[in-house]
Amino acid sequence: MQDRNRPYPESWDRVADVRVFRTNAKEWDKLITWRADMRKRGWKLLKVTSDDSELVAVFGRTKTDLHPSGG
């Protein structure tokens, strides 16, 4: 089972910069705003999970996107 603080595979940290957004499940429409804002900055929505009380969205961009010159 995944760690609640890291709702994605640990291996993602080696290849991408990852951001996790959380809100209560009743405010799921925030995901639309988050996705638009993050997409403008080059981030991709990688995973969304929810339960009765919480929505979790995981965004990421590859480390090569962050450092295109390799540095």
N, C-alpha and C positions, 0 to 999 in steps of 0.2 A: 504494500500500500504506500502511496505517495505521502510525503511530508506535507502537512497542511500549509506550511509557509512556502513550500516549493511545489506547486501543483503541476509539475511537468518533470520529465525525466532529467536526472542529473547530467546526463551526457549533453543536453542542450547548452549548458553553460560553457562547454569547451569550444563550441562552434558559433555561438551567438550571444549577443547582449539581449537579455530578456527582462521584460517589465510585466508585473502582475498588477491588475486592477481588480478591486473587490467592491461590491455594493450589495445591498440587500436585494433579494429576489424580486421584490415589488417594484424596484427602480431599474429594471432590466433595460429600459429605453436609454439609459446613460451609455450603454454599449455603442449605440449609433454615434454619439458625439465622440466618445473615446476613439473609435475606429477612424472616424474622419480626421481627427486631430493627429493621431499617430501616423496615419497613412501619408499626410502632408509632409511628415518628417522622415519618411522612408521605412516605417515600421510595418510589419505584417501581422495580422491577427492569426495566431497559431492554434489556439485552443480556447474553447469556452465550455465551462462546466457550471452546473447549478444544482441546487437542492431546494428544499422548502424555505431556507432562510438566507441563502447567499448565492450570488452570481460571481464567477471568477473568470476573467478574461486574461489570456497570456499573449503578449505581443513580443515580437523579436525581430532582429535584423542580424544578418550574418556578420561576423567579425571582419570579413573582407569588405563588406559594405561600410563598416565604420573606419577602416584603415586601408583604403584602396592601394596605397603605395607600399603596403606590407610593413609599415613601421609603426 
